[in-house]
Amino acid sequence: MTAGVLAPPRRTPVAWAPAANALAVMDAAKAIHLGVTPSSGWVRTAELSQPAGLDLMLRAAARRWQATPHAAATLAWKSYSYWASLPTVLSWAAARRVPLLSAETTYAQFHDEAPFLTIGIGRVPFAVLPTDALAGTPGTIVVGDEGELLGVLRRSLLDRHLYPLLDAIRTEVRVGRRTLLGSVASGIAYGMIRASDALPGSTHESLLRLLAALDLDDLVDICSGDSGLSVQRKTCCLAFTLDQPKICSGCCIRP
């Protein structure tokens, strides 16, 4: 599996426009390529759950952070789950529009220096509400209400995308499921907070609702203060074990 090229779309597909705007606000558009046609060389997420693909990802993380196997695995997962979740999460938060991504339609390319990876998103249908301007157009599936839409998001993001990779990582290194899911919760929270200027309504309320729908709400606290929203983790990504230790701003081990 070697790095290749993703053929970029001629323009951002209309359905992706709200998420693309949110990604631009948080200066993440270069790390995530939406609606692309993948060519050879990129790693499909489904392959990362297999021995060869997982070895590729963990070796890349070990080189990037000079980390032990456990720390490399948790940091690779933290990075991947953050970037790979953003398209789905921000599309829902910005427009209540859910791309039906999976491990089969998401691609990654790993780098030895920052950024650790680049994400490519294939062309996928969207689940939308009946009130969405795109409802009934080609490439959309209409769902009944917001509760059903959140159920679609959970199955697409967790069941069909992140959970298979999480399980594969846990067969390779002894790291707790709660520890790994803590990074998913914090990544979703940080992403929505960073993109809040592009999101309608209360980011705080939307974030709490989404985390509850994903059963991740017990892994982070979302705090509101004079400087805005912040995230307090209840698990640790093990970055403090690196040769040059890092303690994240919302880490559970920070005094």
Secondary structure, DSSP 4 states (H G I P E B T S, - for coil): -----EEPPSS--GGGHHHHHHHHHTT-GGGEE-S-EE-TTSEEHHHHTSHHHHHHHHHHHHHHHT--HHHHHHHHHHHHHHHHHHHHHHHHHHHSEEE---TTSEEEEE-SSSSSEEEEE----EEE-TTSTTTTSTTEEE-SSHHHHHHHHHIIIIIIIIHHHHHHHHHHS---HHHHHHHHHHHHHHHHHHTGGGS-S-HHHHHHHHHHHTT-TTSEEEEEETTEEEEEESS--SGGGSSS----TT-TT--
